[in-house]
Amino acid sequence: MLANWKPQRNPFTLGVASGNPRPNGVVLWTRLAPDPLAPGGGMPAESVAVEWDLAEDAQFSKGLRSGRSFAIAGEGHSVHVELVDLPPDSHWYYRFRAGDAISAVGRTRTAPAADGSVDRLRLALASCAHYEHGLFVAYRELGEADLDLIVHVGDYIYENAWGVDPVRRFGAPEPMTLEDYRQRHALYKLDPNLQLAHANHPWLFTWDDHEVDNDYAGALGQDRDPEGAFLLRRAAAYQAYYEHLPLSRAQVMQGPWMRLHDRFVWGQLADLHLLDCRQYRSVQPCRPPGQGGSSNLAGCEARLDPNASMLGAAQEAWFYNSLSNSQQRWNLIAQSTLFAPKDGDPGEAEVIWTDGWDGYAANRARMIESMRGKANPVLLGGDVHAHYVANVNADDGSTIASEFCGTSITSQAWPQEKIASELPANPHLLLGDGSRRGYVAFDLRPGQLQADLRVFENVRDRNARGSSLAKFAVNDGKPGPLRS
């Protein structure tokens, strides 16, 4: 342990972040990396002591609190400070110090007390940020926006290069080892727009597939590697994920496993249920021989298997219990992909995508029934690189919940002509648009949720500004989005 380490270069190249806001605290994060793309980040082999400051103002003159934490060598010299004695519904500024070096200043907040009266929650839904496909202009707008919270539902990084006409390059092959994944995360974190969004707001996270490997399911990778080999790769990816995000010590890996699913309460206004749709899921149904990952196909009876699950039995049971115990007016359910069914064939055949909820129809039906009669369930998702707004209907045709699935931050999408051609066969899909990249901004109040589908004309333009594609509202006690 180096108690008085003095860096020769700025060690705070990857910025600062906060996350997991609770009524009594929040997690603060940084990672020491004076040479962030080099092995080890340019750090010594030992762990290093790091000081932190917390105050009510950006000048650190009011309500100053300070403490010491450690940049742990075995965790990539990342720092996770868990504050647990703060007042609810309070706003704070923070920074880190190592030797003479001082980090950028971050801004964060605690959640309101669970029994507190809350008039408003402003949050943004983000997903799918392929580094090569565009510049992170949406993150810049998020950093500048007046928000309480950012919820990221997956594909925070991408492991693979694909698509056409890249605007920038990874500069490294697909990651396989812990050091590889550390470098990929560091490359993302060097982006100033992403640093801005992290510095200005607390975040909540769940993942999808590209944090590890495209279309992986549980212990099976897309390329059907031996289970032991794939779990080693998955463990490396999960470790790097923890090292680069403001997650709590309760989320430190246990063997090849890492718990992400959780529940966050925002006063009497809202419960936010975070689900993990990758780590525990059954393999995709109707896979061609020798193939892993997803398929688009018709006639897949195995998707109706009642034993198949996107969540795994333990997480399913946890979610049903979490939802049943909710006393809040709204239940926001954040998971990684489009939840409502989507027939991909405008003709008579029903074509489903097996990597989404359509491949796990019995699990989805159980989820829908668990939401019946609950207070204002709203599904939040990503993954499909298009804005979708949907009625979530039960088998009897009744609308049980509302859904907003956000388009990608940068990742390329199917042609809009294809998406539009599918809508007539899916009348419960009130909007489907993958023509542009962006995110969704929500303004939640006791009587209504308002959703603004934000888009950017050109994410190759560093000066691009966002606009509203469409706005919807969900009224208290009346499931189903209404165009506003």
C-alpha positions in Angstrom: 0.0 0.0 0.0 1.4 3.4 -1.0 0.0 5.9 1.5 1.8 9.0 0.0 2.0 8.2 -3.7 2.8 11.3 -5.8 1.8 11.0 -9.4 4.0 12.4 -12.1 1.1 12.9 -14.5 -2.6 13.5 -14.1 -4.1 10.2 -12.8 -7.7 11.3 -13.2 -7.8 10.9 -17.0 -11.0 8.8 -16.9 -13.1 11.4 -15.0 -15.4 10.9 -12.0 -18.9 9.3 -11.6 -21.6 8.6 -9.1 -24.4 6.0 -9.0 -26.8 3.9 -7.0 -28.4 6.8 -5.1 -30.2 5.8 -1.9 -32.0 7.9 0.6 -28.9 7.8 2.9 -26.1 7.8 0.4 -24.5 7.3 -3.0 -21.5 5.6 -4.6 -18.6 7.9 -5.8 -16.2 6.5 -8.4 -12.9 7.2 -10.1 -10.0 5.2 -11.5 -6.4 6.2 -11.3 -4.9 5.8 -14.8 -2.2 8.3 -15.9 -1.6 6.3 -19.0 -5.1 4.8 -19.5 -4.6 2.7 -22.6 -1.4 1.1 -21.4 -1.3 -2.1 -19.4 -2.1 -1.3 -15.8 -3.1 2.2 -16.7 0.4 3.4 -16.0 0.1 2.7 -12.3 2.5 1.0 -9.9 1.7 -2.5 -8.8 0.6 -1.5 -5.3 -2.7 -0.1 -4.2 -2.7 3.7 -3.5 -4.4 5.9 -0.9 -6.8 8.5 -2.4 -8.6 11.3 -0.6 -12.1 12.4 -1.3 -14.0 15.6 -0.6 -17.8 16.1 -0.5 -19.5 19.5 0.0 -22.8 21.3 -0.6 -21.2 23.7 -3.1 -18.7 23.5 -6.0 -16.2 25.6 -4.1 -16.1 23.0 -1.3 -16.6 25.7 1.3 -20.0 24.6 2.7 -20.7 21.4 4.6 -17.3 20.0 3.7 -16.7 16.3 4.4 -13.5 14.5 3.6 -12.2 11.0 3.9 -9.7 8.4 2.6 -10.3 5.5 0.3 -8.0 3.2 -1.8 -7.4 2.7 -5.4 -7.0 -1.1 -5.3 -4.4 -2.5 -7.6 -6.4 -5.8 -8.0 -9.4 -3.7 -9.2 -7.6 -1.7 -11.8 -6.8 1.0 -9.3 -10.5 1.9 -9.2 -12.0 3.8 -6.3 -15.6 3.1 -5.0 -16.6 5.3 -2.1 -19.9 4.3 -0.6 -21.4 7.1 1.4 -24.1 5.9 3.8 -24.8 8.7 6.2 -26.1 11.5 4.1 -29.5 13.2 4.4 -32.2 12.2 1.9 -33.1 14.3 -1.1 -29.8 16.3 -0.8 -27.4 17.5 -3.5 -23.6 17.3 -3.3 -20.4 18.1 -5.1 -17.4 15.8 -4.9 -13.8 15.4 -6.0 -10.8 13.1 -5.4 -7.2 13.9 -4.6 -4.0 11.9 -5.0 -0.8 13.6 -4.1 -0.9 17.1 -5.7 -3.4 15.9 -8.3 -7.1 16.9 -8.0 -9.9 15.4 -10.1 -12.6 17.1 -12.0 -15.6 18.1 -9.8 -18.7 15.9 -9.9 -22.2 16.6 -8.9 -24.6 14.1 -7.4 -27.6 13.6 -5.1 -29.3 11.2 -2.7 -32.7 9.8 -3.3 -35.7 11.1 -1.3 -36.8 9.2 1.8 -38.9 6.1 0.9 -41.9 7.6 2.7 -41.3 11.1 1.5 -43.7 13.1 -0.6 -42.1 13.7 -4.0 -43.5 15.9 -6.7 -41.1 15.0 -9.6 -38.5 12.6 -11.0 -36.6 13.6 -14.1 -34.7 10.7 -15.6 -33.2 9.7 -18.9 -33.0 6.2 -20.5 -29.9 5.4 -22.5 -28.4 2.3 -24.2 -26.2 1.0 -27.1 -23.2 3.3 -27.5 -21.0 1.8 -30.2 -17.8 3.8 -30.1 -17.1 3.4 -33.9 -20.6 4.4 -35.1 -20.7 7.9 -33.9 -19.7 10.7 -31.5 -21.3 10.7 -28.1 -23.3 13.9 -28.6 -26.3 12.4 -26.9 -24.2 12.0 -23.7 -23.3 15.7 -24.0 -26.9 16.7 -24.0 -27.6 14.4 -21.1 -24.7 16.0 -19.2 -26.2 19.5 -19.8 -29.8 18.5 -19.0 -31.6 19.1 -15.7 -31.9 15.5 -14.5 -32.1 13.6 -11.3 -30.9 10.3 -12.7 -29.7 8.5 -15.8 -30.7 4.8 -16.3 -28.4 2.9 -18.7 -29.9 -0.4 -19.8 -27.1 -2.1 -21.7 -24.4 -2.1 -24.3 -22.4 0.5 -22.4 -19.4 -0.7 -24.4 -19.1 -2.8 -27.5 -16.7 -5.7 -27.8 -16.9 -6.1 -31.5 -16.4 -3.9 -34.6 -19.3 -4.0 -37.1 -21.3 -1.6 -39.2 -20.4 0.7 -42.1 -18.3 3.8 -42.4 -16.9 4.1 -38.9 -16.3 7.6 -37.6 -13.5 6.4 -35.2 -11.8 3.1 -34.4 -11.3 0.9 -31.4 -7.6 0.5 -32.3 -7.6 -2.9 -30.7 -9.0 -6.4 -31.4 -12.0 -7.9 -29.7 -11.3 -8.1 -25.9 -10.9 -11.5 -24.3 -8.8 -10.8 -21.2 -9.3 -8.5 -18.2 -6.6 -6.2 -19.5 -8.4 -6.1 -22.9 -11.7 -5.1 -21.3 -10.0 -2.6 -19.1 -8.6 -0.9 -22.2 -12.0 -0.9 -24.0 -13.7 0.7 -21.0 -10.9 3.2 -20.7 -11.2 4.2 -24.3 -14.9 4.9 -23.7 -14.2 6.8 -20.5 -11.7 9.1 -22.3 -14.6 10.6 -24.3 -15.3 14.1 -22.8 -19.1 13.9 -23.5 -19.4 10.6 -21.5 -17.3 12.1 -18.7 -19.7 15.1 -18.6 -22.8 13.0 -18.3 -21.2 10.9 -15.5 -19.9 14.0 -13.7 -23.2 15.8 -13.6 -25.7 13.1 -12.7 -25.9 9.8 -10.7 -26.5 6.7 -12.8 -28.2 3.3 -12.5 -27.0 0.4 -14.6 -27.9 -3.0 -16.1 -26.2 -4.7 -18.9 -27.0 -6.5 -22.1 -24.7 -8.6 -24.3 -22.0 -6.4 -25.7 -20.4 -5.7 -22.3 -19.2 -9.3 -22.8 -20.0 -11.0 -26.2 -22.7 -10.5 -28.7 -25.9 -12.6 -28.0 -24.4 -14.5 -25.1 -26.8 -16.4 -22.9 -25.7 -17.3 -19.4 -22.6 -19.4 -19.8 -22.9 -19.8 -23.5 -21.2 -17.4 -25.9 -22.2 -16.7 -29.5 -19.3 -18.8 -30.8 -20.2 -21.8 -28.5 -16.9 -21.8 -26.7 -16.5 -24.4 -24.0 -18.4 -23.3 -21.0 -15.3 -23.0 -18.7 -13.5 -20.9 -21.3 -16.4 -18.6 -21.8 -17.0 -18.1 -18.1 -13.4 -17.0 -17.8 -14.0 -14.4 -20.5 -17.3 -13.4 -18.9 -15.6 -13.0 -15.5 -13.0 -10.7 -17.0 -15.7 -8.6 -18.7 -17.7 -8.4 -15.5 -14.6 -7.4 -13.5 -13.8 -4.6 -15.8 -17.4 -3.5 -15.8 -17.3 -3.2 -12.0 -14.0 -1.4 -12.1 -15.2 1.4 -14.4 -18.7 2.1 -13.0 -20.0 3.6 -9.7 -21.2 0.3 -8.3 -21.3 -0.8 -4.7 -19.2 -3.3 -2.9 -22.2 -5.6 -2.8 -21.8 -5.9 -6.5 -18.2 -7.2 -6.4 -17.9 -10.5 -8.2 -18.5 -13.8 -6.5 -16.6 -16.3 -8.7 -18.0 -15.7 -12.3 -21.2 -14.1 -11.0 -22.0 -10.5 -10.3 -25.4 -9.3 -9.0 -26.9 -6.3 -10.8 -30.6 -6.7 -10.3 -31.8 -4.3 -7.6 -34.6 -2.0 -6.5 -34.3 1.7 -5.9 -37.0 3.8 -4.2 -37.7 7.4 -5.1 -39.9 8.6 -2.3 -43.6 7.7 -2.5 -43.4 8.5 -6.2 -41.6 5.6 -7.8 -40.0 2.2 -7.5 -37.2 1.5 -10.0 -36.7 -2.3 -10.5 -33.5 -3.1 -12.4 -33.4 -6.5 -14.1 -30.5 -8.5 -15.5 -31.5 -10.3 -18.8 -28.2 -11.9 -19.6 -26.4 -13.5 -16.7 -29.0 -16.1 -15.8 -31.0 -16.6 -18.9 -31.7 -19.9 -20.7 -30.1 -20.3 -24.1 -32.0 -19.0 -27.1 -34.6 -21.5 -28.5 -34.5 -23.2 -31.9 -30.8 -22.6 -32.5 -29.5 -24.1 -35.7 -27.0 -27.0 -35.1 -23.6 -25.7 -34.0 -24.8 -22.1 -33.7 -25.1 -19.8 -30.7 -26.8 -16.5 -30.4 -30.0 -15.3 -32.0 -32.1 -16.2 -35.0 -35.0 -14.6 -36.9 -37.4 -17.4 -37.6 -41.0 -18.7 -37.8 -42.5 -21.8 -36.2 -40.3 -22.0 -33.1 -42.5 -23.9 -30.6 -39.6 -24.0 -28.1 -40.1 -20.3 -27.4 -43.2 -21.4 -25.4 -41.3 -23.6 -23.0 -42.5 -22.7 -19.5 -39.0 -23.6 -18.1 -37.2 -21.1 -20.3 -36.4 -17.8 -18.7 -34.7 -14.5 -19.5 -34.1 -13.8 -15.8 -33.5 -17.2 -14.2 -35.8 -18.7 -11.6 -34.2 -16.9 -8.6 -34.3 -13.4 -10.2 -37.9 -14.0 -11.5 -39.0 -14.8 -7.9 -37.1 -11.8 -6.6 -38.8 -9.5 -9.1 -42.3 -10.7 -8.4 -41.7 -10.2 -4.7 -40.2 -6.8 -5.3 -43.2 -5.7 -7.3 -45.7 -7.1 -4.8 -44.0 -5.2 -2.0 -44.0 -1.9 -3.8 -46.0 0.9 -2.1 -45.0 3.6 -4.6 -47.4 5.2 -7.1 -45.3 4.2 -10.2 -43.3 1.1 -10.9 -40.5 1.6 -13.5 -39.1 -1.7 -14.7 -35.7 -1.2 -16.4 -34.4 -4.1 -18.5 -32.3 -4.5 -21.6 -34.6 -4.9 -24.6 -38.0 -4.6 -26.3 -40.5 -6.3 -24.0 -43.7 -6.3 -26.2 -44.1 -8.9 -28.9 -43.0 -8.0 -32.4 -43.9 -10.0 -35.5 -41.1 -9.3 -38.0 -43.1 -10.4 -41.0 -45.7 -8.1 -42.5 -47.3 -11.1 -44.2 -49.1 -14.1 -42.7 -46.1 -15.8 -41.2 -45.1 -14.8 -37.6 -41.3 -14.2 -37.5 -39.7 -13.7 -34.1 -36.3 -12.7 -32.9 -35.2 -15.4 -30.5 -32.7 -13.2 -28.5 -35.5 -11.0 -27.2 -38.6 -11.6 -25.1 -40.3 -13.2 -28.1 -37.9 -16.1 -27.6 -39.1 -16.5 -24.0 -42.8 -16.1 -24.4 -43.9 -18.0 -21.2 -41.5 -15.9 -19.1 -43.0 -12.7 -20.6 -46.5 -14.0 -19.9 -45.6 -14.6 -16.2 -44.1 -11.1 -16.0 -47.3 -9.5 -17.5 -49.5 -11.3 -15.0 -47.3 -10.2 -12.2 -47.9 -6.6 -13.2 -51.7 -7.0 -13.4 -53.3 -4.7 -10.8 -50.0 -3.2 -9.7 -49.5 0.6 -9.6 -48.6 2.0 -13.0 -46.1 -0.5 -14.4 -43.9 1.0 -17.1 -41.3 -1.0 -19.0 -38.0 0.7 -20.0 -35.7 -1.0 -22.5 -33.1 -0.6 -25.2 -31.0 -3.0 -27.4 -32.9 -2.7 -30.7 -31.5 0.7 -31.8 -35.0 2.2 -32.4 -37.6 4.1 -30.4 -40.6 1.9 -29.7 -43.7 2.9 -27.7 -46.1 0.1 -26.9 -49.1 -1.1 -25.0 -48.1 -4.2 -23.0 -51.1 -6.5 -23.4 -52.1 -9.7 -21.6 -53.4 -12.8 -23.5 -56.9 -11.6 -22.9 -56.2 -8.4 -24.8 -56.3 -6.1 -21.8 -53.5 -3.5 -21.5 -51.6 -4.1 -18.3 -48.6 -1.8 -18.7 -46.8 0.8 -20.8 -43.5 0.4 -22.6 -40.8 2.8 -23.8 -37.8 1.3 -25.6 -35.2 3.8 -26.4 -33.1 4.1 -29.6 -29.3 3.8 -29.4 -26.8 6.5 -28.4 -24.8 5.8 -31.6 -25.3 2.1 -32.7 -26.5 1.7 -36.3 -30.1 0.4 -36.9 -32.2 -1.5 -39.4 -33.5 0.7 -42.3 -36.6 2.7 -41.2 -38.5 1.2 -44.2 -38.1 -2.3 -42.6 -39.2 -1.0 -39.2 -42.2 0.9 -40.6 -43.3 -2.2 -42.7 -43.6 -4.3 -39.5 -45.9 -1.9 -37.6 -49.2 -2.9 -39.3 -48.7 -6.4 -38.1 -48.1 -5.1 -34.6 -51.0 -2.7 -33.7 -49.9 -2.6 -30.0 -46.7 -0.9 -31.2 -47.8 2.7 -31.2 -44.5 4.0 -32.6 -41.4 2.4 -34.1 -38.6 4.6 -35.4 -34.9 3.7 -35.9 -34.1 6.5 -38.3 -32.0 8.4 -35.7 -29.9 8.0 -32.6 -30.8 9.4 -29.2 -32.4 8.6 -25.9 -35.6 9.1 -23.9 -36.2 11.8 -21.3 -38.9 11.3 -18.7 -40.7 13.7 -16.5 -42.5 11.7 -13.8 -45.1 13.3 -11.5 -47.7 11.8 -9.3 -50.5 12.1 -11.9 -48.6 11.5 -15.1 -45.5 10.3 -16.8 -44.3 12.3 -19.8 -41.8 10.9 -22.3 -39.8 12.8 -24.8 -38.2 10.7 -27.5 -35.0 12.6 -28.2 -33.1 12.2 -31.6 -30.0 13.6 -33.3 -29.9 14.1 -37.1 -26.2 13.2 -37.4 -24.1 11.6 -34.6 -21.0 12.1 -36.8 -21.3 15.8 -36.3 -19.7 16.8 -33.0 -21.9 19.9 -32.9 -25.2 18.1 -33.4 -28.1 19.1 -31.2 -31.1 17.0 -30.2 -34.7 17.5 -31.0 -38.0 15.8 -30.1 -39.2 13.0 -32.4 -42.4 12.5 -30.5 -43.9 12.9 -27.0 -46.2 10.6 -25.1 -47.9 10.5 -21.7 -49.1 7.8 -19.4 -51.8 8.9 -16.9 -51.9 7.6 -13.3 -54.1 4.5 -13.1 -54.6 4.2 -16.9 -52.0 1.9 -18.6 -51.1 2.6 -22.2 -49.1 5.6 -23.6 -51.0 8.5 -25.3 -49.4 10.6 -27.9 -49.2 14.2 -26.7 
